[in-house]
Amino acid sequence: MNPSDQLVSPALEDVHAAPDDRGIALDEAGVVGVPYPIEVTMASGERQQTIAEVAMNARLEATSRGVHMSRFVETLDANAADVSPTGLIRIADETMRRLDSNEARVSFRFPFFLRRQAPASGASSLARYEGLLAAHATTEATTTSVTVIVPVTSLCPCSKEISDYGAHNQRGELELAVDGSIWLEELVDYAEAAGSAPLYPLLKRPDERYVTMQAYDKPAFVEDMVRDVIRTLRDDSRVRRARVRARNQESIHVHDAVAQARWSRDDV
């Protein structure tokens, strides 16, 4: 036999497509932890290249033994050049259709960068943020969610009140997880507005002076930052529900400070 003949695949049995008699449907079956280069579409229309950790799954009916795993990656590859809060709907719908399912979920976790200009000198550089875009598709509707993790500066109101001069400040982190079609940059702006001051990748001496005084003039507990973000999200009609969490890496304590709140338009 010619060795090359062995490389030609015969008709192969599709074991995944075999019926299953155990009577148990699976909420999710798919792939997780897939590293993949993607292009994230920003609000400005810019497409930013990054590396995402991707998860894709579909509901599996009780009568089917398994899902076709290759179809997830095929769908990912066909759509990796346009990942956005709006593009997620198309990706989730296509995943559901290609897997012959009535429900599918997709998510992309990735770093992204925004150019930030220093407040006094005007010097600019790129700041890094964390984002997660996800979608849930059913035969009735497809919903999306957007999450960002944003570093901020916070200055302690209590320290400012009781000290003869100065006040302790620290780097904090705000996580905004929002159900709704909203842009990454908008959530970053919401988070930075709630802190005592934003963090900048590049600061000159006049900028350091400006940011230090900006933080002093706007002290904020973790509780304050969470409430301020929830209030802002509540006023945005695109937001259906939200979870906001703040965590401060305390500068004069051995512990961190945290606060969290959830809000849903359905509860109003």
N, C-alpha and C positions, 0 to 999 in steps of 0.2 A: 504494500500500500504506500502510495505517495504520502510523506509526512504532512504535506500541505492540505491533504484531504481531511486530516483530523481537525484542522482549524475551522472547517466549515460546520457550523452548528446544525444539528438535525432539528427536527420539530421537537421542541421541549415542552414538557408538561407544565402548565401554569398552576403550581401548587397553591399560591395565594388565592386564586380564584375558586378553589374547591369549596364546597358547601361545608357548614359547620352545624353540628346537631346538639350543641350544648345549651343553646337558647340564651346566650348572654351577649348583649350588645356592649360595645366599648365606646365610652365617651370620646376617647382620643386614641389614635394610633398614627404614628408618623415619625418624624426625624427631629432631633434637637441638637444643639451645639454645633451647627454647621457653620464653619468660618467661610465667609464669602465676600469678595469685593463688590461693593454696590455704589451707586450714585444717588445721593439723597437730594431731592429737589427742595430748595428753600423757598421762602415766601417771595423773595426777589426774582425767582426764576433760575437763579444760579444752581448748577448741579455740582455738588461737592462729593468728591471721591473719598471713600472710607472703607473700613473692613467691619462687617457686621457679624454677630453671632446670631444665626437664624434658627427659628423653630417653626415647623409646619406640621399640622396634624389634621385629621378628619375623623368624623364619627364613623364607626364600623358597625353595620347592622349584625344582628345575632346570627343571620343565615350565612354570613361570609367569614371565611377563615382569616383573611389578612388583606392589607392594603398594598397597592403597588408602590413601593418606596421610590422607585426611579422617577415616578411622575412628579413627586415633590421637587426634586432637584431640577427636572426639566422645566417646571413652572418657574422656579426661582431663577434659573439661568435666562429664561425668556423675558423676565421683568426686572432684573437686577439693575438696569440702567435708569430706572425711574421709580425710586422709592420715595413716597411722600404721604402726608396725611390723606390726600385725596386718592393717590394711586393705590393705596392699601386696599381700597374697596375692590378694585379690579383684580388685584393679586389674590385676595381671599375668595372672590367669586370664581375665579379661574381654577383655584385649587379645589374648591368644592366640586366644580363641574368635572374636572379631569379625574378626580378620585371617585366619581359616581356616588357621591355622598349628599346628604341633606344638611351637613354642618361642617364647617372647617374653621381653623384658627391659624393665623400666621403672626410672627413677631420678629422684629429686627432690633437688636441692641447694638449700639455703636457709639464711638466718640465722634464729635463734630466740632468745628471751629468757627468762631465769629470774630471779625476784626473789631477791636476795641480801641478807642481814641482816649488818650490820657486827658483829664479834665482841664489842666492848666497849660501844659506845653503843646498839646495836640499830637504828641508822639503816638504812633499806633503800632499794634502788633496783634497776633492772633491769640485768642483765649480759648481754652479747651473746655468742653462741656460733655456730659453724657446724655444720650437720648435713647428712647425706646418707642418704636412705632408698632402698633398691633391692630389686628382686625379680627372680627368674629362674624362669619357669614352663615346665614341660615336661608331656607327657601323663602322666608318672609321678609328679611331685611339683613343688611350688613352694617355693623357699627364699628367705629374706630376709637382708639385711645392713643394718647400721646403722653409720654413721661419724659421729664428732664431732671437732671441733678445739677444744681447750680451752686458754686461756692460764693459766699458773701462775707462781708465783715459785719460783726455785731459788737456794739459797745453796751456794757451792762448799765441799765438805768439806776440800779441800786448803788453800784460802785460810784457812779457820778454824783449821786445825791449825798452820800455820806462822806466823801473824800474832800479834803481841803483843796486839793488840786489833782487833776488827772482822773482817769477811770480805766479799769481794765477792759481790754477788748480782745477778741479772738476771731479766728476763722470759723465760720459756720457753713452749713450745707443745707440747702433747701431742696426737697424732692417734691415735685408736683406731678401727680398722676391724674390725668383728666380724660374722661370719656366725652369725645366730641371731635369734630374736625377742626383742629386749631394748629397753627404753625409752631414749630420749635422755637423760633426766635421770639415769638410773642410770649411764650411761657417763660423764657429766660428773662425778658424784660419785666414780667410780673414778679418774678422771684427777686431780681436785683433791686427793684423798687421797694421791697419789703425789708431789706436789710438796712443796717446803719450806713453802709457804703458798699458799692460794688468792689470786686477784686479786679485789678488790671494786670495784664502780662508785662507791661513796660511803664515805669514811672520815673520821671526826673525829679529833682529836688522840689521844684514848685508844685509838682503833682502830689508828692508825699505830704507836703504841708496842707494842700487842699483836701486830700482824702482824710487825713487825720482830723481836721476840724469838721469836715462833713460828718464823720462818724460821731464826733463829740456832740454835734448839734442834733443828732437823731439817734438817741439810745434806743435799744430794742431787746427785750427778752425773746427767747425762743417762742414763748406763747404769743408775743406781739406779732412776730413775723408770720406765724401760721394764721392767725386771725386776719391779718392784713391781706394775705394772699387769698384766703377763702372769700373775703369780702369782694376783692377784685374779680375773682372767678364767678362769683354769684351774679355780678352785673354783666357778665358776658353771655349773651343768649345762645352761643354755640355750645356751651358747656352743659352737659346733662348731669354729671356727677363728678366729684373730685375727692382726692385724698392728698393732703399736704402734710409733710413731715419736716421738722427742723431739728438739726443736731449741731450743737456747738462743741468744738474742741476747747474746753475751758482752759484759760491761760493761768488761773491761780488756784484751780482745784485739780484733784487727781482723777475726777470723774468727768464725763461729758454730760451736757444738759440736752434733753429731748422734749419735743412736744409734737402732737399729731392731731388732726381733725379730719373728719369726712363730712361731705355735704352732697346732697342730692336734690335736684329740682323736683323730684317726685314727693319729697317730704315737705315742700313749701305749701 
